[in-house]
Amino acid sequence: MSNVESLVEEWLPLPDVAELLNVSITKVHGLLDERALVAVRIGERKIRSVPAAFIQDGHVLDSLKGTVAVLGDAGYTDEELITWLFTPDESLRGRPVDALREGRKTEIRRRAQSLAW
């Protein structure tokens, strides 16, 4: 099991993401292409999966796309950015992904931008 696999409590294979969002699998692939959503290959069978925390109330976490863009601009791979989002940070009293889910995107993006310097 990789580090990213162990950090994320719950993973959703793409068909499950489509079902939760009430969209087609093609739309999920579009969200991945647009970088509105991020998936990595996990498990023994290397199935593309998305952290369940990226879905909130039947929608993709609103602040995810911009945060993914900032981390991508800092040179992070998909696996690295998921690892960063799910690694506990004492100064946040939790993980960056939890702060995003609580609506604290400005603070998280500011921290993500500082990673590029």
C-alpha positions in Angstrom: 0.0 0.0 0.0 1.4 3.4 -1.0 1.5 6.4 1.4 -1.4 8.1 -0.4 -3.5 5.0 -0.1 -3.1 4.8 3.6 -3.7 8.6 4.2 -7.1 8.6 2.5 -9.8 6.7 4.6 -12.2 6.1 1.7 -11.7 5.8 -2.0 -14.3 5.8 -4.7 -13.8 4.0 -8.0 -15.0 6.2 -10.9 -18.3 4.4 -11.5 -19.2 5.1 -7.8 -18.2 8.8 -8.3 -20.6 8.9 -11.3 -23.4 7.4 -9.2 -22.8 9.8 -6.3 -22.8 12.8 -8.6 -25.7 11.5 -10.6 -23.8 11.9 -13.9 -22.4 9.6 -16.6 -19.0 8.0 -16.4 -18.1 10.1 -19.4 -18.8 13.3 -17.4 -16.6 12.0 -14.6 -13.8 11.5 -17.1 -14.5 15.1 -18.3 -14.1 16.4 -14.7 -10.8 14.6 -14.4 -9.6 16.1 -17.8 -10.7 19.6 -16.6 -8.8 19.0 -13.3 -12.0 19.7 -11.4 -11.4 16.2 -9.8 -8.3 14.1 -9.3 -7.9 10.3 -9.3 -5.0 8.0 -8.8 -4.6 4.3 -9.4 -4.8 2.4 -6.1 -5.0 -1.2 -4.8 -3.8 -4.4 -6.2 -5.7 -4.0 -9.4 -4.6 -0.3 -9.8 -8.2 1.0 -10.2 -8.5 4.8 -10.8 -10.2 6.1 -7.7 -11.1 9.4 -6.1 -10.9 10.3 -2.4 -14.5 10.3 -1.1 -13.7 13.6 0.7 -13.7 15.3 -2.7 -17.4 14.8 -2.9 -19.7 16.8 -0.7 -23.5 16.8 -0.7 -23.7 15.1 -4.1 -21.2 17.6 -5.8 -17.5 17.9 -6.3 -16.0 19.9 -3.5 -16.4 23.5 -4.8 -12.9 24.7 -3.9 -11.1 21.7 -5.2 -10.5 22.7 -8.8 -8.7 26.0 -7.9 -6.6 24.3 -5.2 -5.6 21.5 -7.6 -4.6 24.2 -10.2 -2.4 25.9 -7.6 -0.7 22.7 -6.4 -0.3 21.6 -10.1 1.4 24.9 -10.8 3.7 24.2 -7.8 4.8 21.1 -9.7 2.8 18.5 -7.6 1.7 15.3 -9.3 -1.8 14.0 -8.6 -0.5 11.6 -6.0 1.6 14.3 -4.3 -1.3 16.8 -4.2 -3.6 14.2 -2.7 -0.9 13.4 -0.1 -0.5 17.1 0.7 -4.3 17.6 1.1 -4.7 14.6 3.4 -1.6 15.0 5.6 -2.5 16.4 9.0 -1.1 19.9 9.7 -1.0 21.0 13.3 -1.2 24.7 12.4 -4.5 23.9 10.7 -5.8 21.7 13.5 -6.5 19.0 10.9 -5.9 18.4 7.2 -6.0 20.8 4.3 -8.9 18.8 2.7 -10.9 19.2 5.9 -10.3 23.0 5.8 -11.5 23.0 2.2 -14.7 21.1 3.2 -15.2 23.8 6.0 -15.0 26.6 3.4 -11.5 27.8 4.3 -10.2 27.8 0.7 -8.3 31.1 0.8 -6.1 29.9 3.7 -5.4 26.6 1.9 -4.7 28.2 -1.4 -2.3 30.7 0.2 -0.4 27.8 1.8 -0.4 25.9 -1.5 0.9 28.9 -3.4 3.8 29.2 -0.9 4.9 25.7 -1.9 5.9 26.9 -5.3 8.5 29.3 -3.9 
